Amino acid sequence: MSDYINEAFARMDLWQIRAFILHGTEQYKQSDEPYDVQLKKATAPIYSRLESLYPNQSDLTQASNDMSKALSAYEEVYMELGMKLGARLLYQLLLKDDKSHKLFSKLGT
């Protein structure tokens, strides 16, 4: 039984949990780059595209503002969902899981 538990802990990975919750899959892409580098790489293509579509600075600014507003809405919703999911997991771990607590205390863990 301890091998199974050790294997479960070996599979424990924040990015794997994130991928499973968001996409229903265990496949994930982990980056060792700092967050600011990841964000710059991810946003460079869309800003380049906007610059090609809107050569006029005021139009580019308006398009960038519209895009930022839309992305901010996604950010706020997903942050709130993440906090709720985390709270639900914490609730289950601390308050709802009395049966496994009794099981582990019998096993001496």
Secondary structure, DSSP 8 states (H G I E B T S, - for coil): -HHHHHHHHHH--HHHHHHHHHHS-S------S-HHHHHHHHHHHHHHHHHHH--SHHHHHHHHHHHHHHHHHHHHHHHHHHHHHHHHHHHIIIII-HHHHHHHHHHT-
